[in-house]
Amino acid sequence: MLYKLTDNEVVWRRGVWFKNTGIVPYNRITNIDIAQGPISRMLGIASLKIQTASYSAPSGGKAEIKIEGLGQFEELRELIMGFVRGKKPVAVETYEEDINSKILDELVKIRKSLEKSSGK
């Protein structure tokens, strides 16, 4: 297993016989759960379950990435969440851009209307 944190995403690779790879952008991460059973608690390790917007639905309930056997799991969770907090979700970015362009269009219409009524 290989996990790499970049400025914008988590890159993961795992497998020996069957290899899987993936990229999860921070702005798609919705939640990071810590899973720890009695034996892992005795050993001081846990698993992080990183969920994204597409997998956090009740019907899915599955983590996009599961990092198992971590000794410093809380620190890693906080590190990833720090990246997540620094990024806006894709839907919010799209929504804000759409709203900003509508506001600008409306302001231009108001300005033109005011200029017409004042005779400029």
C-alpha angles and dihedrals in degrees: 000000000000126000123181127186113209129177092271110021152012113252118198137184129177142162141071105212097017112033123205127186134180147165124219116189114219091235089064096052111106103170144002116206126194115220119194128163127194095271095045089047089055089050093045094239134118144172127249117217110200113199128194132201091264095051103036094080115115091244092056101038088168127124119240089216128015116193109193135197099022121166097193096037097146092052092049091047091052092046092053092043088053089059090045093052090052091058130066119227113258092243092053093049091051092045093049093049090050093048093046092053091048091050091049092049091050092049091051090052091049091049093050090047092050092048091051093049093048092048098243 
